[in-house]
C-alpha cells in the first residue's frame, strides 16, 4: 500500500454505509492492495474522469448563481 507524491489531500469527505457495504469495500480494497480511503478515492477519480470533469483541473458545472456571487465578491 503506497503513498504517492502530488497535491496534498486536505479535504475530508465522509459518508455512512451499512455494515455489509463496509465489508464489501474492505474486501475489494484489500484485493487491490489499497487502503479503503485509497480505493474510494480511486473510484471517485475514475467516475469524475468518465464524466469528463477531470483534466488538468477539476471543472465545475456553470452555475449562474455562483457566477453572480463571484462577481459580487470581486466588486467589494
N, CA, C and O atoms as a Tripos MOL2 file, in Angstrom:
@<TRIPOS>MOLECULE
protein
  304   303    76     0     0
PROTEIN
NO_CHARGES

@<TRIPOS>ATOM
      1 N           0.8490   -1.1640    0.0000 N.3       1 UNK1
      2 CA          0.0000    0.0000    0.0000 C.3       1 UNK1
      3 C           0.8960    1.2280    0.0000 C.2       1 UNK1
      4 O           1.6930    1.4500    0.9120 O.2       1 UNK1
      5 N           0.7360    2.0180   -1.0540 N.am      2 UNK2
      6 CA          1.7170    3.0560   -1.2630 C.3       2 UNK2
      7 C           1.2510    4.4480   -0.9570 C.2       2 UNK2
      8 O           0.0840    4.7080   -0.6650 O.2       2 UNK2
      9 N           2.2180    5.3330   -1.0370 N.am      3 UNK3
     10 CA          1.9670    6.7490   -0.8280 C.3       3 UNK3
     11 C           2.5920    7.4830   -2.0010 C.2       3 UNK3
     12 O           3.8030    7.4000   -2.2080 O.2       3 UNK3
     13 N           1.7850    8.2000   -2.7710 N.am      4 UNK4
     14 CA          2.2860    8.9200   -3.9290 C.3       4 UNK4
     15 C           2.4460   10.3900   -3.5940 C.2       4 UNK4
     16 O           1.6900   10.9580   -2.8060 O.2       4 UNK4
     17 N           3.4540   10.9930   -4.2170 N.am      5 UNK5
     18 CA          3.6480   12.4290   -4.0540 C.3       5 UNK5
     19 C           2.7210   13.1450   -5.0130 C.2       5 UNK5
     20 O           2.4080   12.6190   -6.0810 O.2       5 UNK5
     21 N           2.2830   14.3200   -4.6520 N.am      6 UNK6
     22 CA          1.3950   15.1040   -5.5040 C.3       6 UNK6
     23 C           0.7180   16.1740   -4.6780 C.2       6 UNK6
     24 O           1.2400   16.6170   -3.6540 O.2       6 UNK6
     25 N          -0.4410   16.5790   -5.1330 N.am      7 UNK7
     26 CA         -1.1960   17.5940   -4.4210 C.3       7 UNK7
     27 C          -1.6450   17.0220   -3.0840 C.2       7 UNK7
     28 O          -2.1880   15.9190   -3.0130 O.2       7 UNK7
     29 N          -1.4100   17.7910   -2.0250 N.am      8 UNK8
     30 CA         -1.7800   17.3330   -0.6870 C.3       8 UNK8
     31 C          -3.2930   17.2380   -0.5680 C.2       8 UNK8
     32 O          -4.0140   18.1490   -0.9750 O.2       8 UNK8
     33 N          -3.7600   16.1560   -0.0200 N.am      9 UNK9
     34 CA         -5.1830   15.9480    0.1900 C.3       9 UNK9
     35 C          -5.5500   16.5470    1.5360 C.2       9 UNK9
     36 O          -5.1320   16.0470    2.5800 O.2       9 UNK9
     37 N          -6.3340   17.6240    1.5110 N.am     10 UNK10
     38 CA         -6.6210   18.3280    2.7530 C.3      10 UNK10
     39 C          -8.1060   18.4050    3.0820 C.2      10 UNK10
     40 O          -8.4770   18.9270    4.1330 O.2      10 UNK10
     41 N          -8.9650   17.8920    2.1970 N.am     11 UNK11
     42 CA        -10.4040   17.9410    2.4290 C.3      11 UNK11
     43 C         -10.8990   16.5360    2.7400 C.2      11 UNK11
     44 O         -10.5690   15.5810    2.0370 O.2      11 UNK11
     45 N         -11.6810   16.4210    3.7810 N.am     12 UNK12
     46 CA        -12.2160   15.1370    4.1990 C.3      12 UNK12
     47 C         -13.6520   15.0020    3.7060 C.2      12 UNK12
     48 O         -14.4830   15.8770    3.9500 O.2      12 UNK12
     49 N         -13.9400   13.8990    3.0100 N.am     13 UNK13
     50 CA        -15.3030   13.5490    2.6260 C.3      13 UNK13
     51 C         -15.7130   12.3700    3.4810 C.2      13 UNK13
     52 O         -14.9380   11.4290    3.6510 O.2      13 UNK13
     53 N         -16.9110   12.4040    4.0180 N.am     14 UNK14
     54 CA        -17.3640   11.3060    4.8770 C.3      14 UNK14
     55 C         -18.7650   10.8900    4.4770 C.2      14 UNK14
     56 O         -19.5670   11.7050    4.0210 O.2      14 UNK14
     57 N         -19.0470    9.6180    4.6540 N.am     15 UNK15
     58 CA        -20.3790    9.0970    4.3760 C.3      15 UNK15
     59 C         -20.6430    7.8970    5.2630 C.2      15 UNK15
     60 O         -19.7160    7.2780    5.7850 O.2      15 UNK15
     61 N         -21.8930    7.5810    5.4240 N.am     16 UNK16
     62 CA        -22.2690    6.3940    6.2020 C.3      16 UNK16
     63 C         -22.7250    5.3080    5.2370 C.2      16 UNK16
     64 O         -23.3990    5.5830    4.2440 O.2      16 UNK16
     65 N         -22.3490    4.0730    5.5420 N.am     17 UNK17
     66 CA        -22.7720    2.9180    4.7600 C.3      17 UNK17
     67 C         -23.2060    1.8210    5.7200 C.2      17 UNK17
     68 O         -22.9320    1.8830    6.9190 O.2      17 UNK17
     69 N         -23.8810    0.8280    5.1850 N.am     18 UNK18
     70 CA        -24.2750   -0.3130    6.0160 C.3      18 UNK18
     71 C         -23.0550   -1.1790    6.3050 C.2      18 UNK18
     72 O         -22.0540   -1.0980    5.5940 O.2      18 UNK18
     73 N         -23.1340   -2.0020    7.3360 N.am     19 UNK19
     74 CA        -22.0220   -2.9110    7.6270 C.3      19 UNK19
     75 C         -21.6990   -3.8350    6.4530 C.2      19 UNK19
     76 O         -20.5310   -4.1420    6.2150 O.2      19 UNK19
     77 N         -22.7080   -4.2770    5.7240 N.am     20 UNK20
     78 CA        -22.4720   -5.1600    4.5760 C.3      20 UNK20
     79 C         -21.6620   -4.4320    3.5080 C.2      20 UNK20
     80 O         -20.6930   -4.9810    2.9830 O.2      20 UNK20
     81 N         -22.0510   -3.2040    3.1850 N.am     21 UNK21
     82 CA        -21.3060   -2.4290    2.1840 C.3      21 UNK21
     83 C         -19.8910   -2.1680    2.6740 C.2      21 UNK21
     84 O         -18.9420   -2.2540    1.8940 O.2      21 UNK21
     85 N         -19.7350   -1.8540    3.9470 N.am     22 UNK22
     86 CA        -18.4050   -1.6270    4.5130 C.3      22 UNK22
     87 C         -17.5180   -2.8590    4.3270 C.2      22 UNK22
     88 O         -16.3600   -2.7430    3.9280 O.2      22 UNK22
     89 N         -18.0660   -4.0270    4.6180 N.am     23 UNK23
     90 CA        -17.2950   -5.2680    4.4590 C.3      23 UNK23
     91 C         -16.8940   -5.4920    3.0080 C.2      23 UNK23
     92 O         -15.7620   -5.8860    2.7290 O.2      23 UNK23
     93 N         -17.8200   -5.2420    2.0770 N.am     24 UNK24
     94 CA        -17.5220   -5.4310    0.6490 C.3      24 UNK24
     95 C         -16.4300   -4.4760    0.1950 C.2      24 UNK24
     96 O         -15.5330   -4.8680   -0.5510 O.2      24 UNK24
     97 N         -16.4980   -3.2210    0.6390 N.am     25 UNK25
     98 CA        -15.4760   -2.2280    0.2790 C.3      25 UNK25
     99 C         -14.1120   -2.6710    0.8060 C.2      25 UNK25
    100 O         -13.1140   -2.6100    0.0880 O.2      25 UNK25
    101 N         -14.0720   -3.1130    2.0490 N.am     26 UNK26
    102 CA        -12.8100   -3.5860    2.6250 C.3      26 UNK26
    103 C         -12.2370   -4.7500    1.8350 C.2      26 UNK26
    104 O         -11.0310   -4.8040    1.5930 O.2      26 UNK26
    105 N         -13.0970   -5.6890    1.4290 N.am     27 UNK27
    106 CA        -12.6500   -6.8420    0.6520 C.3      27 UNK27
    107 C         -12.0500   -6.3960   -0.6820 C.2      27 UNK27
    108 O         -10.9680   -6.8410   -1.0640 O.2      27 UNK27
    109 N         -12.7560   -5.5200   -1.3830 N.am     28 UNK28
    110 CA        -12.2740   -5.0570   -2.6850 C.3      28 UNK28
    111 C         -10.9670   -4.2790   -2.5560 C.2      28 UNK28
    112 O         -10.0420   -4.4680   -3.3470 O.2      28 UNK28
    113 N         -10.8980   -3.4060   -1.5550 N.am     29 UNK29
    114 CA         -9.6740   -2.6230   -1.3470 C.3      29 UNK29
    115 C          -8.5040   -3.5560   -1.0430 C.2      29 UNK29
    116 O          -7.4140   -3.3790   -1.5870 O.2      29 UNK29
    117 N          -8.7220   -4.5430   -0.1820 N.am     30 UNK30
    118 CA         -7.6720   -5.4870    0.1780 C.3      30 UNK30
    119 C          -7.1840   -6.2590   -1.0520 C.2      30 UNK30
    120 O          -5.9810   -6.4360   -1.2420 O.2      30 UNK30
    121 N          -8.1200   -6.7150   -1.8810 N.am     31 UNK31
    122 CA         -7.7570   -7.4440   -3.1060 C.3      31 UNK31
    123 C          -6.8680   -6.6270   -4.0260 C.2      31 UNK31
    124 O          -5.9980   -7.1650   -4.7110 O.2      31 UNK31
    125 N          -7.0980   -5.3150   -4.0330 N.am     32 UNK32
    126 CA         -6.3140   -4.4390   -4.9040 C.3      32 UNK32
    127 C          -5.0790   -3.8840   -4.2060 C.2      32 UNK32
    128 O          -4.3260   -3.1100   -4.7970 O.2      32 UNK32
    129 N          -4.8670   -4.2770   -2.9490 N.am     33 UNK33
    130 CA         -3.6900   -3.8290   -2.2150 C.3      33 UNK33
    131 C          -3.7540   -2.3660   -1.8070 C.2      33 UNK33
    132 O          -2.7290   -1.6900   -1.7180 O.2      33 UNK33
    133 N          -4.9690   -1.8810   -1.5580 N.am     34 UNK34
    134 CA         -5.1660   -0.4750   -1.2120 C.3      34 UNK34
    135 C          -5.8270   -0.3390    0.1540 C.2      34 UNK34
    136 O          -6.5290   -1.2360    0.6200 O.2      34 UNK34
    137 N          -5.5840    0.8060    0.7780 N.am     35 UNK35
    138 CA         -6.3770    1.1710    1.9420 C.3      35 UNK35
    139 C          -7.7610    1.5360    1.4380 C.2      35 UNK35
    140 O          -7.9260    1.8890    0.2700 O.2      35 UNK35
    141 N          -8.7630    1.4520    2.3170 N.am     36 UNK36
    142 CA        -10.1320    1.7850    1.9220 C.3      36 UNK36
    143 C         -10.1970    3.2100    1.3720 C.2      36 UNK36
    144 O         -10.8480    3.4490    0.3540 O.2      36 UNK36
    145 N          -9.5370    4.1490    2.0270 N.am     37 UNK37
    146 CA         -9.5840    5.5480    1.5600 C.3      37 UNK37
    147 C          -8.9910    5.6870    0.1560 C.2      37 UNK37
    148 O          -9.5040    6.4530   -0.6590 O.2      37 UNK37
    149 N          -7.9150    4.9530   -0.1280 N.am     38 UNK38
    150 CA         -7.3200    4.9970   -1.4670 C.3      38 UNK38
    151 C          -8.2630    4.3930   -2.5040 C.2      38 UNK38
    152 O          -8.3910    4.9090   -3.6140 O.2      38 UNK38
    153 N          -8.9210    3.2950   -2.1310 N.am     39 UNK39
    154 CA         -9.8380    2.6220   -3.0420 C.3      39 UNK39
    155 C         -11.0130    3.5370   -3.3870 C.2      39 UNK39
    156 O         -11.4060    3.6470   -4.5490 O.2      39 UNK39
    157 N         -11.5680    4.1930   -2.3640 N.am     40 UNK40
    158 CA        -12.6930    5.1120   -2.5850 C.3      40 UNK40
    159 C         -12.2440    6.3060   -3.4150 C.2      40 UNK40
    160 O         -12.9590    6.7320   -4.3210 O.2      40 UNK40
    161 N         -11.0620    6.8510   -3.1150 N.am     41 UNK41
    162 CA        -10.5380    7.9810   -3.8810 C.3      41 UNK41
    163 C         -10.3790    7.5940   -5.3450 C.2      41 UNK41
    164 O         -10.7270    8.3730   -6.2320 O.2      41 UNK41
    165 N          -9.8550    6.3930   -5.6070 N.am     42 UNK42
    166 CA         -9.6950    5.9040   -6.9770 C.3      42 UNK42
    167 C         -11.0580    5.8140   -7.6790 C.2      42 UNK42
    168 O         -11.1980    6.1960   -8.8410 O.2      42 UNK42
    169 N         -12.0460    5.3080   -6.9600 N.am     43 UNK43
    170 CA        -13.3980    5.1930   -7.5060 C.3      43 UNK43
    171 C         -13.9590    6.5700   -7.8760 C.2      43 UNK43
    172 O         -14.5410    6.7380   -8.9470 O.2      43 UNK43
    173 N         -13.7840    7.5380   -6.9990 N.am     44 UNK44
    174 CA        -14.2780    8.8960   -7.2500 C.3      44 UNK44
    175 C         -13.5680    9.5120   -8.4480 C.2      44 UNK44
    176 O         -14.2170   10.0810   -9.3250 O.2      44 UNK44
    177 N         -12.2520    9.4080   -8.4950 N.am     45 UNK45
    178 CA        -11.4880    9.9820   -9.6030 C.3      45 UNK45
    179 C         -11.8650    9.3170  -10.9190 C.2      45 UNK45
    180 O         -11.9870    9.9890  -11.9430 O.2      45 UNK45
    181 N         -12.0520    7.9940  -10.8970 N.am     46 UNK46
    182 CA        -12.4590    7.2810  -12.1130 C.3      46 UNK46
    183 C         -13.8060    7.7900  -12.6120 C.2      46 UNK46
    184 O         -13.9860    7.9960  -13.8120 O.2      46 UNK46
    185 N         -14.7440    7.9920  -11.7080 N.am     47 UNK47
    186 CA        -16.0610    8.4950  -12.1010 C.3      47 UNK47
    187 C         -15.9720    9.9240  -12.6380 C.2      47 UNK47
    188 O         -16.6240   10.2500  -13.6300 O.2      47 UNK47
    189 N         -15.1820   10.7670  -12.0030 N.am     48 UNK48
    190 CA        -15.0030   12.1380  -12.4970 C.3      48 UNK48
    191 C         -14.3980   12.1340  -13.8930 C.2      48 UNK48
    192 O         -14.8030   12.9210  -14.7480 O.2      48 UNK48
    193 N         -13.4290   11.2520  -14.1290 N.am     49 UNK49
    194 CA        -12.8290   11.1470  -15.4640 C.3      49 UNK49
    195 C         -13.8510   10.6660  -16.4820 C.2      49 UNK49
    196 O         -13.8920   11.1710  -17.6040 O.2      49 UNK49
    197 N         -14.6800    9.6940  -16.1030 N.am     50 UNK50
    198 CA        -15.6770    9.1660  -17.0410 C.3      50 UNK50
    199 C         -16.7290   10.2180  -17.3840 C.2      50 UNK50
    200 O         -17.3600   10.1440  -18.4380 O.2      50 UNK50
    201 N         -16.9180   11.1850  -16.5100 N.am     51 UNK51
    202 CA        -17.8610   12.2760  -16.7500 C.3      51 UNK51
    203 C         -17.1750   13.4800  -17.4090 C.2      51 UNK51
    204 O         -17.7740   14.5450  -17.5550 O.2      51 UNK51
    205 N         -15.9150   13.2920  -17.8010 N.am     52 UNK52
    206 CA        -15.1070   14.3720  -18.4090 C.3      52 UNK52
    207 C         -15.0500   15.6150  -17.5290 C.2      52 UNK52
    208 O         -15.0750   16.7410  -18.0250 O.2      52 UNK52
    209 N         -14.9750   15.4020  -16.2330 N.am     53 UNK53
    210 CA        -14.9070   16.5210  -15.2950 C.3      53 UNK53
    211 C         -13.5050   16.7140  -14.7340 C.2      53 UNK53
    212 O         -13.2680   17.6210  -13.9360 O.2      53 UNK53
    213 N         -12.5840   15.8630  -15.1530 N.am     54 UNK54
    214 CA        -11.2420   15.9420  -14.6090 C.3      54 UNK54
    215 C         -10.2540   16.0220  -15.7580 C.2      54 UNK54
    216 O         -10.1730   15.1160  -16.5880 O.2      54 UNK54
    217 N          -9.5170   17.0960  -15.7960 N.am     55 UNK55
    218 CA         -8.4640   17.2490  -16.7820 C.3      55 UNK55
    219 C          -7.2550   17.7130  -16.0170 C.2      55 UNK55
    220 O          -6.8220   17.0760  -15.0570 O.2      55 UNK55
    221 N          -6.7090   18.8400  -16.4570 N.am     56 UNK56
    222 CA         -5.6160   19.4410  -15.6900 C.3      56 UNK56
    223 C          -6.1250   19.9590  -14.3600 C.2      56 UNK56
    224 O          -5.3900   20.0030  -13.3730 O.2      56 UNK56
    225 N          -7.3960   20.3540  -14.3430 N.am     57 UNK57
    226 CA         -8.0170   20.7900  -13.1020 C.3      57 UNK57
    227 C          -9.4720   20.3670  -13.1350 C.2      57 UNK57
    228 O         -10.0190   20.0750  -14.1980 O.2      57 UNK57
    229 N         -10.0920   20.3340  -11.9740 N.am     58 UNK58
    230 CA        -11.4830   19.9490  -11.8800 C.3      58 UNK58
    231 C         -12.3550   21.0520  -12.4430 C.2      58 UNK58
    232 O         -12.2640   22.2080  -12.0290 O.2      58 UNK58
    233 N         -13.2100   20.6800  -13.3990 N.am     59 UNK59
    234 CA        -14.1340   21.6450  -13.9820 C.3      59 UNK59
    235 C         -15.4710   21.5160  -13.2790 C.2      59 UNK59
    236 O         -16.0330   20.4240  -13.1930 O.2      59 UNK59
    237 N         -15.9770   22.6240  -12.7800 N.am     60 UNK60
    238 CA        -17.2730   22.6210  -12.1300 C.3      60 UNK60
    239 C         -18.3340   23.0500  -13.1250 C.2      60 UNK60
    240 O         -18.0500   23.8490  -14.0170 O.2      60 UNK60
    241 N         -19.5480   22.5370  -12.9940 N.am     61 UNK61
    242 CA        -20.6130   22.9680  -13.8930 C.3      61 UNK61
    243 C         -20.8580   24.4630  -13.7360 C.2      61 UNK61
    244 O         -20.7290   25.0120  -12.6420 O.2      61 UNK61
    245 N         -21.2080   25.1070  -14.8270 N.am     62 UNK62
    246 CA        -21.5010   26.5300  -14.7660 C.3      62 UNK62
    247 C         -22.8030   26.7300  -14.0150 C.2      62 UNK62
    248 O         -23.7810   26.0170  -14.2370 O.2      62 UNK62
    249 N         -22.8010   27.7030  -13.1270 N.am     63 UNK63
    250 CA        -23.9840   27.9970  -12.3310 C.3      63 UNK63
    251 C         -24.1150   29.5030  -12.2500 C.2      63 UNK63
    252 O         -23.2360   30.1790  -11.7150 O.2      63 UNK63
    253 N         -25.2080   30.0320  -12.7790 N.am     64 UNK64
    254 CA        -25.3940   31.4830  -12.7980 C.3      64 UNK64
    255 C         -25.3100   32.0790  -11.4080 C.2      64 UNK64
    256 O         -24.7450   33.1590  -11.2330 O.2      64 UNK64
    257 N         -25.8670   31.3900  -10.4080 N.am     65 UNK65
    258 CA        -25.8280   31.9020   -9.0550 C.3      65 UNK65
    259 C         -24.3920   32.0450   -8.5710 C.2      65 UNK65
    260 O         -24.0220   33.0680   -7.9950 O.2      65 UNK65
    261 N         -23.5840   31.0140   -8.8090 N.am     66 UNK66
    262 CA        -22.1850   31.0810   -8.3750 C.3      66 UNK66
    263 C         -21.4310   32.1690   -9.1200 C.2      66 UNK66
    264 O         -20.6050   32.8670   -8.5330 O.2      66 UNK66
    265 N         -21.7110   32.3180  -10.4170 N.am     67 UNK67
    266 CA        -21.0440   33.3610  -11.1850 C.3      67 UNK67
    267 C         -21.4230   34.7340  -10.6540 C.2      67 UNK67
    268 O         -20.5630   35.6040  -10.5170 O.2      67 UNK67
    269 N         -22.7010   34.9380  -10.3540 N.am     68 UNK68
    270 CA        -23.1420   36.2210   -9.8180 C.3      68 UNK68
    271 C         -22.5200   36.4690   -8.4540 C.2      68 UNK68
    272 O         -22.1170   37.5930   -8.1540 O.2      68 UNK68
    273 N         -22.4360   35.4420   -7.6270 N.am     69 UNK69
    274 CA        -21.8540   35.5810   -6.2980 C.3      69 UNK69
    275 C         -20.3700   35.9520   -6.4050 C.2      69 UNK69
    276 O         -19.8890   36.8030   -5.6560 O.2      69 UNK69
    277 N         -19.6470   35.3200   -7.3290 N.am     70 UNK70
    278 CA        -18.2340   35.6380   -7.5230 C.3      70 UNK70
    279 C         -18.0600   37.0700   -8.0160 C.2      70 UNK70
    280 O         -17.1470   37.7720   -7.5810 O.2      70 UNK70
    281 N         -18.9270   37.5010   -8.9150 N.am     71 UNK71
    282 CA        -18.8610   38.8840   -9.4020 C.3      71 UNK71
    283 C         -19.1210   39.8770   -8.2730 C.2      71 UNK71
    284 O         -18.4800   40.9260   -8.2070 O.2      71 UNK71
    285 N         -20.0530   39.5530   -7.3910 N.am     72 UNK72
    286 CA        -20.3480   40.4050   -6.2410 C.3      72 UNK72
    287 C         -19.1480   40.4930   -5.3270 C.2      72 UNK72
    288 O         -18.8150   41.5730   -4.8400 O.2      72 UNK72
    289 N         -18.4800   39.3470   -5.0820 N.am     73 UNK73
    290 CA        -17.3000   39.3320   -4.2300 C.3      73 UNK73
    291 C         -16.1760   40.1840   -4.8220 C.2      73 UNK73
    292 O         -15.4870   40.8950   -4.0900 O.2      73 UNK73
    293 N         -15.9890   40.1150   -6.1320 N.am     74 UNK74
    294 CA        -14.9380   40.8990   -6.7790 C.3      74 UNK74
    295 C         -15.2130   42.3830   -6.7030 C.2      74 UNK74
    296 O         -14.2820   43.1860   -6.6460 O.2      74 UNK74
    297 N         -16.4940   42.7630   -6.7020 N.am     75 UNK75
    298 CA        -16.8600   44.1670   -6.6730 C.3      75 UNK75
    299 C         -16.6220   44.7900   -5.3000 C.2      75 UNK75
    300 O         -16.5240   46.0120   -5.1840 O.2      75 UNK75
    301 N         -16.5300   43.9750   -4.2780 N.am     76 UNK76
    302 CA        -16.3420   44.5100   -2.9150 C.3      76 UNK76
    303 C         -14.9700   45.0040   -2.6750 C.2      76 UNK76
    304 O         -14.6670   45.4790   -1.5800 O.2      76 UNK76
@<TRIPOS>BOND
     1     1     2 1
     2     2     3 1
     3     3     4 2
     4     3     5 am
     5     5     6 1
     6     6     7 1
     7     7     8 2
     8     7     9 am
     9     9    10 1
    10    10    11 1
    11    11    12 2
    12    11    13 am
    13    13    14 1
    14    14    15 1
    15    15    16 2
    16    15    17 am
    17    17    18 1
    18    18    19 1
    19    19    20 2
    20    19    21 am
    21    21    22 1
    22    22    23 1
    23    23    24 2
    24    23    25 am
    25    25    26 1
    26    26    27 1
    27    27    28 2
    28    27    29 am
    29    29    30 1
    30    30    31 1
    31    31    32 2
    32    31    33 am
    33    33    34 1
    34    34    35 1
    35    35    36 2
    36    35    37 am
    37    37    38 1
    38    38    39 1
    39    39    40 2
    40    39    41 am
    41    41    42 1
    42    42    43 1
    43    43    44 2
    44    43    45 am
    45    45    46 1
    46    46    47 1
    47    47    48 2
    48    47    49 am
    49    49    50 1
    50    50    51 1
    51    51    52 2
    52    51    53 am
    53    53    54 1
    54    54    55 1
    55    55    56 2
    56    55    57 am
    57    57    58 1
    58    58    59 1
    59    59    60 2
    60    59    61 am
    61    61    62 1
    62    62    63 1
    63    63    64 2
    64    63    65 am
    65    65    66 1
    66    66    67 1
    67    67    68 2
    68    67    69 am
    69    69    70 1
    70    70    71 1
    71    71    72 2
    72    71    73 am
    73    73    74 1
    74    74    75 1
    75    75    76 2
    76    75    77 am
    77    77    78 1
    78    78    79 1
    79    79    80 2
    80    79    81 am
    81    81    82 1
    82    82    83 1
    83    83    84 2
    84    83    85 am
    85    85    86 1
    86    86    87 1
    87    87    88 2
    88    87    89 am
    89    89    90 1
    90    90    91 1
    91    91    92 2
    92    91    93 am
    93    93    94 1
    94    94    95 1
    95    95    96 2
    96    95    97 am
    97    97    98 1
    98    98    99 1
    99    99   100 2
   100    99   101 am
   101   101   102 1
   102   102   103 1
   103   103   104 2
   104   103   105 am
   105   105   106 1
   106   106   107 1
   107   107   108 2
   108   107   109 am
   109   109   110 1
   110   110   111 1
   111   111   112 2
   112   111   113 am
   113   113   114 1
   114   114   115 1
   115   115   116 2
   116   115   117 am
   117   117   118 1
   118   118   119 1
   119   119   120 2
   120   119   121 am
   121   121   122 1
   122   122   123 1
   123   123   124 2
   124   123   125 am
   125   125   126 1
   126   126   127 1
   127   127   128 2
   128   127   129 am
   129   129   130 1
   130   130   131 1
   131   131   132 2
   132   131   133 am
   133   133   134 1
   134   134   135 1
   135   135   136 2
   136   135   137 am
   137   137   138 1
   138   138   139 1
   139   139   140 2
   140   139   141 am
   141   141   142 1
   142   142   143 1
   143   143   144 2
   144   143   145 am
   145   145   146 1
   146   146   147 1
   147   147   148 2
   148   147   149 am
   149   149   150 1
   150   150   151 1
   151   151   152 2
   152   151   153 am
   153   153   154 1
   154   154   155 1
   155   155   156 2
   156   155   157 am
   157   157   158 1
   158   158   159 1
   159   159   160 2
   160   159   161 am
   161   161   162 1
   162   162   163 1
   163   163   164 2
   164   163   165 am
   165   165   166 1
   166   166   167 1
   167   167   168 2
   168   167   169 am
   169   169   170 1
   170   170   171 1
   171   171   172 2
   172   171   173 am
   173   173   174 1
   174   174   175 1
   175   175   176 2
   176   175   177 am
   177   177   178 1
   178   178   179 1
   179   179   180 2
   180   179   181 am
   181   181   182 1
   182   182   183 1
   183   183   184 2
   184   183   185 am
   185   185   186 1
   186   186   187 1
   187   187   188 2
   188   187   189 am
   189   189   190 1
   190   190   191 1
   191   191   192 2
   192   191   193 am
   193   193   194 1
   194   194   195 1
   195   195   196 2
   196   195   197 am
   197   197   198 1
   198   198   199 1
   199   199   200 2
   200   199   201 am
   201   201   202 1
   202   202   203 1
   203   203   204 2
   204   203   205 am
   205   205   206 1
   206   206   207 1
   207   207   208 2
   208   207   209 am
   209   209   210 1
   210   210   211 1
   211   211   212 2
   212   211   213 am
   213   213   214 1
   214   214   215 1
   215   215   216 2
   216   215   217 am
   217   217   218 1
   218   218   219 1
   219   219   220 2
   220   219   221 am
   221   221   222 1
   222   222   223 1
   223   223   224 2
   224   223   225 am
   225   225   226 1
   226   226   227 1
   227   227   228 2
   228   227   229 am
   229   229   230 1
   230   230   231 1
   231   231   232 2
   232   231   233 am
   233   233   234 1
   234   234   235 1
   235   235   236 2
   236   235   237 am
   237   237   238 1
   238   238   239 1
   239   239   240 2
   240   239   241 am
   241   241   242 1
   242   242   243 1
   243   243   244 2
   244   243   245 am
   245   245   246 1
   246   246   247 1
   247   247   248 2
   248   247   249 am
   249   249   250 1
   250   250   251 1
   251   251   252 2
   252   251   253 am
   253   253   254 1
   254   254   255 1
   255   255   256 2
   256   255   257 am
   257   257   258 1
   258   258   259 1
   259   259   260 2
   260   259   261 am
   261   261   262 1
   262   262   263 1
   263   263   264 2
   264   263   265 am
   265   265   266 1
   266   266   267 1
   267   267   268 2
   268   267   269 am
   269   269   270 1
   270   270   271 1
   271   271   272 2
   272   271   273 am
   273   273   274 1
   274   274   275 1
   275   275   276 2
   276   275   277 am
   277   277   278 1
   278   278   279 1
   279   279   280 2
   280   279   281 am
   281   281   282 1
   282   282   283 1
   283   283   284 2
   284   283   285 am
   285   285   286 1
   286   286   287 1
   287   287   288 2
   288   287   289 am
   289   289   290 1
   290   290   291 1
   291   291   292 2
   292   291   293 am
   293   293   294 1
   294   294   295 1
   295   295   296 2
   296   295   297 am
   297   297   298 1
   298   298   299 1
   299   299   300 2
   300   299   301 am
   301   301   302 1
   302   302   303 1
   303   303   304 2
@<TRIPOS>SUBSTRUCTURE
     1 UNK1         2 RESIDUE 1 A UNK
     2 UNK2         6 RESIDUE 1 A UNK
     3 UNK3        10 RESIDUE 1 A UNK
     4 UNK4        14 RESIDUE 1 A UNK
     5 UNK5        18 RESIDUE 1 A UNK
     6 UNK6        22 RESIDUE 1 A UNK
     7 UNK7        26 RESIDUE 1 A UNK
     8 UNK8        30 RESIDUE 1 A UNK
     9 UNK9        34 RESIDUE 1 A UNK
    10 UNK10       38 RESIDUE 1 A UNK
    11 UNK11       42 RESIDUE 1 A UNK
    12 UNK12       46 RESIDUE 1 A UNK
    13 UNK13       50 RESIDUE 1 A UNK
    14 UNK14       54 RESIDUE 1 A UNK
    15 UNK15       58 RESIDUE 1 A UNK
    16 UNK16       62 RESIDUE 1 A UNK
    17 UNK17       66 RESIDUE 1 A UNK
    18 UNK18       70 RESIDUE 1 A UNK
    19 UNK19       74 RESIDUE 1 A UNK
    20 UNK20       78 RESIDUE 1 A UNK
    21 UNK21       82 RESIDUE 1 A UNK
    22 UNK22       86 RESIDUE 1 A UNK
    23 UNK23       90 RESIDUE 1 A UNK
    24 UNK24       94 RESIDUE 1 A UNK
    25 UNK25       98 RESIDUE 1 A UNK
    26 UNK26      102 RESIDUE 1 A UNK
    27 UNK27      106 RESIDUE 1 A UNK
    28 UNK28      110 RESIDUE 1 A UNK
    29 UNK29      114 RESIDUE 1 A UNK
    30 UNK30      118 RESIDUE 1 A UNK
    31 UNK31      122 RESIDUE 1 A UNK
    32 UNK32      126 RESIDUE 1 A UNK
    33 UNK33      130 RESIDUE 1 A UNK
    34 UNK34      134 RESIDUE 1 A UNK
    35 UNK35      138 RESIDUE 1 A UNK
    36 UNK36      142 RESIDUE 1 A UNK
    37 UNK37      146 RESIDUE 1 A UNK
    38 UNK38      150 RESIDUE 1 A UNK
    39 UNK39      154 RESIDUE 1 A UNK
    40 UNK40      158 RESIDUE 1 A UNK
    41 UNK41      162 RESIDUE 1 A UNK
    42 UNK42      166 RESIDUE 1 A UNK
    43 UNK43      170 RESIDUE 1 A UNK
    44 UNK44      174 RESIDUE 1 A UNK
    45 UNK45      178 RESIDUE 1 A UNK
    46 UNK46      182 RESIDUE 1 A UNK
    47 UNK47      186 RESIDUE 1 A UNK
    48 UNK48      190 RESIDUE 1 A UNK
    49 UNK49      194 RESIDUE 1 A UNK
    50 UNK50      198 RESIDUE 1 A UNK
    51 UNK51      202 RESIDUE 1 A UNK
    52 UNK52      206 RESIDUE 1 A UNK
    53 UNK53      210 RESIDUE 1 A UNK
    54 UNK54      214 RESIDUE 1 A UNK
    55 UNK55      218 RESIDUE 1 A UNK
    56 UNK56      222 RESIDUE 1 A UNK
    57 UNK57      226 RESIDUE 1 A UNK
    58 UNK58      230 RESIDUE 1 A UNK
    59 UNK59      234 RESIDUE 1 A UNK
    60 UNK60      238 RESIDUE 1 A UNK
    61 UNK61      242 RESIDUE 1 A UNK
    62 UNK62      246 RESIDUE 1 A UNK
    63 UNK63      250 RESIDUE 1 A UNK
    64 UNK64      254 RESIDUE 1 A UNK
    65 UNK65      258 RESIDUE 1 A UNK
    66 UNK66      262 RESIDUE 1 A UNK
    67 UNK67      266 RESIDUE 1 A UNK
    68 UNK68      270 RESIDUE 1 A UNK
    69 UNK69      274 RESIDUE 1 A UNK
    70 UNK70      278 RESIDUE 1 A UNK
    71 UNK71      282 RESIDUE 1 A UNK
    72 UNK72      286 RESIDUE 1 A UNK
    73 UNK73      290 RESIDUE 1 A UNK
    74 UNK74      294 RESIDUE 1 A UNK
    75 UNK75      298 RESIDUE 1 A UNK
    76 UNK76      302 RESIDUE 1 A UNK
